[in-house]
Amino acid sequence: MMTGMKPFSLLVKPVGSACNFSCSYCFYSDHPAGVMAEEAFRTMLDAYCDLPFADKSVALQGGEPLLAPGYVFDALEEKPLMRSIQTNASLVTPDVAERLKKGGWLVGASLDGPRGFNTLRISGGSSDKAFDDAVAGIRNLEKYDVDYNLLTVVSKGNVAHAREIYRYLRDNFSTRYHQYIECTGPRDEITAEEWGAFLCDLFDEWAKKDAYTISIRLFDSIVSMLVRGFHTQCSFAGRCDAYLVVEHDGSVYPCDFHVREDLKLGNVMTHTWEEMLESGIYRDFAAVKCGSLPEECLSCEYAAFCNGDCPRNRGTGLGPHKRSMLCAGWKKFFAHTLEKFDSIVRAM
């Protein structure tokens, strides 16, 4: 057993890419679908819960993880850990919402803003059906008082409408927690200029009256950096070692944006967590975030805030040194907001 093991969380794909939606921008749709066997799931979970650190967290993603069999949820609810699930919300019936509440789950519900900005999310051949089913599921979460946040993918379908999206999510749903995730491929990707403009508009709308009442994950990370000196969002962190991904066949990878054969760390049925954490592949991947920054990043005034951005936006897993494709957008955003963030922090 490794001594002084750094805590990490698990992101588990219990059904792989299987989903009842067909969102055109989905980066995971090209991966295999399948159901994680109960033996593999319980073996993985038991081994994880035996590790020598206190705070353990397992998040279910997909695809659509609510398609997973009941034993996945049973096993997780038997363990003393943090449980979360990222879902399109369309399968959140009253019974499902009641279970999520009783099980102490945190739910991430995906919604890209008002109906007209959800056109890239398709269910049964219809974006309207996808939207209506998602909203109905979110209403069930609210009815049963489930802790949830809203996740919006910023793609070609909605990138020009930050203010409208934010106001809609703020005014029509009970949650005070938002996430905005940039789409950088393989389809419907946004440009650096679009991303910078979106973030500036989002910030300006939020800062008018919501800076102390609405939590936006990216903004929270910047506040954390200003107040405590470290980020809470992995894409801004200095290393890529906050979590591991477990696929439906038990294979383990360092990041769900880098589920690739050359980055496979092992399998929960044949390898221990210690073996996978000590592998050269994992160590190299964790260090490449800041260890491979180009010279222009090292001398950038905003380097401490983005640390070169997520490796997926730099076209690298363990590959060449590249600047983020969103670099110009990040610079526009930081230039526009950092002094204002500082004022917000000083008024806290």
C-alpha positions as CSV (number, residue, x, y, z in Angstrom):
1,M,0.0,0.0,0.0
2,M,1.3,3.4,-1.0
3,T,2.0,5.7,2.0
4,G,0.9,9.3,1.8
5,M,-1.3,8.5,-1.2
6,K,-2.8,11.7,-2.7
7,P,-6.6,11.5,-2.6
8,F,-8.4,11.2,-6.0
9,S,-11.9,10.7,-7.1
10,L,-13.4,8.3,-9.6
11,L,-15.4,9.1,-12.7
12,V,-17.1,5.9,-13.8
13,K,-18.8,5.2,-17.1
14,P,-21.1,2.3,-16.2
15,V,-22.7,2.1,-19.6
16,G,-19.9,3.6,-21.7
17,S,-21.2,5.9,-24.4
18,A,-24.8,4.4,-24.3
19,C,-27.3,7.2,-24.3
20,N,-30.9,7.9,-25.2
21,F,-29.9,11.3,-26.6
22,S,-27.8,11.9,-29.7
23,C,-26.2,15.3,-29.1
24,S,-24.2,16.3,-32.1
25,Y,-21.4,17.9,-30.1
26,C,-20.9,14.9,-27.8
27,F,-17.2,14.1,-27.5
28,Y,-17.8,10.6,-26.1
29,S,-20.2,9.2,-28.7
30,D,-17.4,7.6,-30.6
31,H,-16.4,5.4,-27.7
32,P,-17.9,1.9,-27.1
33,A,-21.1,1.3,-25.2
34,G,-21.6,-1.6,-22.8
35,V,-22.7,-2.4,-19.3
36,M,-20.2,-2.8,-16.5
37,A,-20.6,-6.2,-14.9
38,E,-21.7,-6.2,-11.2
39,E,-18.5,-8.2,-10.2
40,A,-16.3,-5.6,-11.8
41,F,-18.2,-2.7,-10.3
42,R,-18.2,-4.0,-6.8
43,T,-14.5,-5.1,-7.1
44,M,-13.6,-1.6,-8.2
45,L,-15.6,0.1,-5.5
46,D,-14.4,-2.1,-2.6
47,A,-10.8,-1.6,-3.6
48,Y,-11.3,2.2,-3.9
49,C,-13.0,2.4,-0.5
50,D,-10.1,0.5,1.1
51,L,-7.6,3.2,0.1
52,P,-5.9,5.2,2.9
53,F,-7.6,8.6,2.6
54,A,-10.8,9.8,4.1
55,D,-12.7,11.8,1.5
56,K,-13.8,9.5,-1.4
57,S,-16.0,10.5,-4.3
58,V,-17.5,8.6,-7.2
59,A,-19.2,10.3,-10.1
60,L,-21.2,8.5,-12.8
61,Q,-21.1,9.8,-16.3
62,G,-21.8,8.5,-19.8
63,G,-23.4,8.4,-22.2
64,E,-26.4,8.5,-20.0
65,P,-25.6,6.8,-16.6
66,L,-29.2,6.5,-15.6
67,L,-29.3,3.6,-18.1
68,A,-27.1,1.6,-15.7
69,P,-28.6,-1.4,-13.9
70,G,-29.8,-1.1,-10.3
71,Y,-26.7,-2.7,-8.8
72,V,-24.6,0.2,-9.7
73,F,-26.7,2.5,-7.5
74,D,-27.2,-0.1,-4.8
75,A,-23.4,-0.6,-4.4
76,L,-22.7,3.1,-4.2
77,E,-25.4,3.8,-1.7
78,E,-23.9,1.1,0.6
79,K,-20.6,3.0,0.8
80,P,-19.7,6.0,2.9
81,L,-18.7,8.3,0.1
82,M,-19.8,11.2,-2.0
83,R,-22.1,10.2,-4.8
84,S,-22.8,12.2,-7.9
85,I,-24.2,11.7,-11.4
86,Q,-24.1,13.7,-14.6
87,T,-27.3,13.2,-16.6
88,N,-29.4,14.6,-19.4
89,A,-32.2,14.5,-16.8
90,S,-34.7,13.0,-19.3
91,L,-34.9,9.7,-17.3
92,V,-35.5,11.4,-14.0
93,T,-39.0,10.2,-13.1
94,P,-40.5,10.8,-9.7
95,D,-39.3,7.4,-8.5
96,V,-35.8,8.1,-9.7
97,A,-35.8,11.6,-8.1
98,E,-37.0,10.1,-4.8
99,R,-34.2,7.6,-4.8
100,L,-31.6,10.2,-5.6
101,K,-32.8,12.3,-2.7
102,K,-32.8,9.4,-0.3
103,G,-29.4,8.3,-1.5
104,G,-27.8,11.7,-0.9
105,W,-26.8,12.1,-4.6
106,L,-25.6,15.3,-6.1
107,V,-27.0,15.6,-9.7
108,G,-25.6,17.5,-12.6
109,A,-28.4,18.1,-15.1
110,S,-27.4,19.2,-18.6
111,L,-29.4,22.0,-20.3
112,D,-28.0,24.4,-22.9
113,G,-30.3,27.3,-22.1
114,P,-33.8,28.1,-23.5
115,R,-35.5,25.8,-26.0
116,G,-34.0,27.6,-29.0
117,F,-30.5,27.0,-27.8
118,N,-30.9,23.3,-27.3
119,T,-31.1,22.4,-31.0
120,L,-28.0,20.2,-30.9
121,R,-29.5,17.9,-28.3
122,I,-31.7,15.3,-29.9
123,S,-34.0,12.6,-28.5
124,G,-36.2,10.5,-30.8
125,G,-35.2,12.7,-33.7
126,S,-36.4,15.9,-32.0
127,S,-34.6,18.7,-30.1
128,D,-38.0,19.8,-28.7
129,K,-38.5,16.3,-27.2
130,A,-35.0,16.4,-25.7
131,F,-35.6,19.8,-24.2
132,D,-39.1,19.0,-22.8
133,D,-37.9,15.7,-21.3
134,A,-34.9,17.3,-19.7
135,V,-36.9,20.1,-18.2
136,A,-39.5,17.6,-16.9
137,G,-36.7,15.6,-15.2
138,I,-35.3,18.8,-13.6
139,R,-38.7,19.6,-12.3
140,N,-38.8,16.2,-10.6
141,L,-35.4,16.9,-9.0
142,E,-36.9,20.1,-7.7
143,K,-40.1,18.5,-6.5
144,Y,-38.1,16.0,-4.4
145,D,-35.6,18.6,-3.2
146,V,-32.6,16.8,-4.8
147,D,-29.3,18.7,-4.7
148,Y,-28.5,19.6,-8.4
149,N,-26.6,21.9,-10.6
150,L,-27.0,22.9,-14.2
151,L,-24.4,22.2,-16.8
152,T,-24.4,24.0,-20.1
153,V,-22.2,23.0,-23.1
154,V,-21.2,26.2,-24.9
155,S,-21.1,25.2,-28.6
156,K,-21.9,26.7,-32.0
157,G,-25.6,26.4,-31.1
158,N,-25.6,28.9,-28.3
159,V,-22.2,30.6,-27.9
160,A,-23.6,34.0,-29.0
161,H,-26.2,34.1,-26.3
162,A,-24.5,34.1,-22.9
163,R,-26.7,36.7,-21.3
164,E,-30.0,35.1,-22.4
165,I,-28.8,31.6,-21.3
166,Y,-27.7,32.8,-17.9
167,R,-30.9,34.7,-17.2
168,Y,-33.0,31.8,-18.3
169,L,-31.2,29.3,-16.1
170,R,-31.2,31.7,-13.1
171,D,-34.8,32.7,-13.3
172,N,-36.5,29.4,-14.2
173,F,-34.7,26.9,-12.0
174,S,-34.2,26.6,-8.3
175,T,-30.5,25.7,-8.3
176,R,-27.9,28.4,-7.5
177,Y,-25.1,26.3,-9.1
178,H,-24.1,26.6,-12.8
179,Q,-21.4,25.1,-15.0
180,Y,-20.4,26.3,-18.4
181,I,-18.2,23.9,-20.5
182,E,-16.6,24.9,-23.7
183,C,-17.1,22.6,-26.8
184,T,-13.7,22.2,-28.5
185,G,-14.6,19.3,-30.7
186,P,-14.8,17.0,-32.4
187,R,-18.0,18.7,-33.7
188,D,-19.7,22.1,-33.2
189,E,-16.5,23.6,-31.6
190,I,-16.3,27.2,-30.8
191,T,-13.4,29.6,-31.5
192,A,-11.2,31.4,-29.0
193,E,-12.9,34.7,-29.9
194,E,-16.3,33.3,-29.3
195,W,-15.3,31.8,-26.0
196,G,-13.8,35.0,-24.8
197,A,-16.9,37.0,-25.8
198,F,-19.2,34.4,-24.1
199,L,-17.3,34.5,-20.8
200,C,-17.1,38.3,-20.7
201,D,-20.9,38.6,-21.4
202,L,-21.6,35.9,-18.8
203,F,-19.4,37.6,-16.2
204,D,-21.0,41.0,-16.8
205,E,-24.5,39.6,-16.5
206,W,-23.6,37.7,-13.3
207,A,-21.7,40.5,-11.7
208,K,-24.6,42.9,-11.9
209,K,-26.4,41.4,-8.9
210,D,-25.5,37.7,-8.5
211,A,-21.9,37.6,-7.5
212,Y,-22.7,36.5,-4.0
213,T,-25.8,34.4,-4.7
214,I,-25.1,32.4,-7.9
215,S,-22.1,30.0,-8.1
216,I,-20.5,29.5,-11.5
217,R,-17.9,26.8,-11.3
218,L,-15.3,28.6,-13.4
219,F,-15.7,31.8,-11.5
220,D,-15.5,30.0,-8.2
221,S,-12.1,28.6,-9.2
222,I,-10.8,32.1,-9.9
223,V,-12.1,33.3,-6.6
224,S,-10.4,30.4,-4.9
225,M,-7.1,31.2,-6.6
226,L,-7.3,34.8,-5.4
227,V,-8.3,34.0,-1.8
228,R,-6.5,30.7,-1.1
229,G,-3.9,30.4,-3.9
230,F,-5.2,27.2,-5.5
231,H,-7.8,26.3,-8.1
232,T,-10.9,24.2,-7.6
233,Q,-11.4,23.4,-11.3
234,C,-9.1,20.7,-12.8
235,S,-8.6,22.5,-16.1
236,F,-6.9,25.3,-14.3
237,A,-4.8,23.2,-12.0
238,G,-1.1,22.7,-12.3
239,R,-1.3,18.9,-12.6
240,C,-3.8,16.4,-14.1
241,D,-4.1,14.0,-11.2
242,A,-7.4,14.8,-9.5
243,Y,-9.4,11.8,-10.7
244,L,-9.3,8.5,-12.7
245,V,-11.8,7.3,-15.3
246,V,-13.1,3.8,-15.2
247,E,-14.8,2.6,-18.4
248,H,-17.6,0.0,-18.6
249,D,-15.1,-2.8,-19.3
250,G,-13.1,-1.9,-16.2
251,S,-10.3,-0.2,-18.1
252,V,-8.8,2.8,-16.3
253,Y,-7.5,6.1,-17.8
254,P,-6.2,9.4,-16.4
255,C,-8.9,11.6,-18.0
256,D,-12.2,11.2,-19.8
257,F,-11.0,13.4,-22.6
258,H,-8.1,11.1,-23.1
259,V,-9.6,7.6,-23.1
260,R,-7.0,6.2,-25.5
261,E,-5.2,2.9,-25.7
262,D,-1.8,4.6,-25.3
263,L,-3.0,6.1,-22.0
264,K,-4.6,3.0,-20.5
265,L,-3.4,2.5,-17.0
266,G,-4.8,-1.0,-16.4
267,N,-8.0,-2.7,-15.4
268,V,-9.8,-2.8,-12.1
269,M,-10.0,-6.6,-12.3
270,T,-6.3,-7.1,-12.9
271,H,-4.5,-4.1,-11.4
272,T,-4.4,-2.4,-8.1
273,W,-4.9,1.3,-7.7
274,E,-1.3,1.5,-6.4
275,E,0.0,-0.1,-9.6
276,M,-1.9,2.3,-11.8
277,L,-1.0,5.4,-9.8
278,E,2.6,4.5,-9.9
279,S,2.7,3.7,-13.6
280,G,5.0,5.9,-15.8
281,I,2.1,6.7,-18.1
282,Y,0.1,8.2,-15.3
283,R,3.0,10.1,-13.8
284,D,3.9,11.5,-17.2
285,F,0.3,12.5,-18.0
286,A,-0.1,14.2,-14.6
287,A,3.0,16.3,-15.1
288,V,2.5,17.2,-18.7
289,K,0.0,20.0,-17.8
290,C,2.6,22.5,-16.7
291,G,5.7,20.5,-17.7
292,S,5.1,21.0,-21.4
293,L,4.0,24.6,-21.5
294,P,5.4,26.6,-24.4
295,E,7.6,29.6,-23.7
296,E,4.8,32.1,-24.4
297,C,2.7,30.5,-21.6
298,L,5.5,30.6,-19.1
299,S,5.9,34.4,-19.6
300,C,2.2,35.2,-19.8
301,E,0.7,37.4,-17.1
302,Y,-2.2,35.1,-16.7
303,A,-0.3,31.8,-16.4
304,A,-1.2,31.3,-12.8
305,F,-4.9,31.5,-13.6
306,C,-5.1,29.0,-16.5
307,N,-1.8,27.0,-16.2
308,G,-2.0,26.6,-20.0
309,D,-5.6,25.4,-20.0
310,C,-6.8,21.8,-20.2
311,P,-4.5,19.5,-22.3
312,R,-7.5,18.6,-24.5
313,N,-7.5,22.2,-25.8
314,R,-3.8,21.9,-26.5
315,G,-4.1,18.9,-28.7
316,T,-2.0,16.8,-26.4
317,G,-2.1,13.8,-24.1
318,L,1.6,13.2,-23.8
319,G,2.3,15.0,-27.0
320,P,3.9,18.1,-28.3
321,H,4.0,21.5,-26.6
322,K,1.2,23.6,-27.9
323,R,-0.7,26.7,-26.9
324,S,-4.4,26.3,-26.1
325,M,-6.7,26.8,-29.0
326,L,-8.7,29.0,-26.7
327,C,-5.8,31.1,-25.5
328,A,-6.9,34.4,-27.1
329,G,-10.3,34.0,-25.5
330,W,-8.9,33.3,-22.1
331,K,-6.7,36.4,-22.3
332,K,-9.7,38.5,-23.3
333,F,-11.7,37.1,-20.3
334,F,-8.9,37.6,-17.8
335,A,-8.1,41.1,-19.0
336,H,-11.8,42.0,-18.7
337,T,-12.5,40.5,-15.3
338,L,-9.5,40.0,-12.9
339,E,-9.7,43.5,-11.4
340,K,-13.4,43.1,-11.0
341,F,-12.9,39.6,-9.4
342,D,-10.5,41.2,-7.0
343,S,-13.1,43.8,-6.0
344,I,-15.7,41.1,-5.5
345,V,-13.3,39.2,-3.2
346,R,-12.4,42.3,-1.2
347,A,-16.1,42.9,-0.6
348,M,-16.8,39.4,0.7
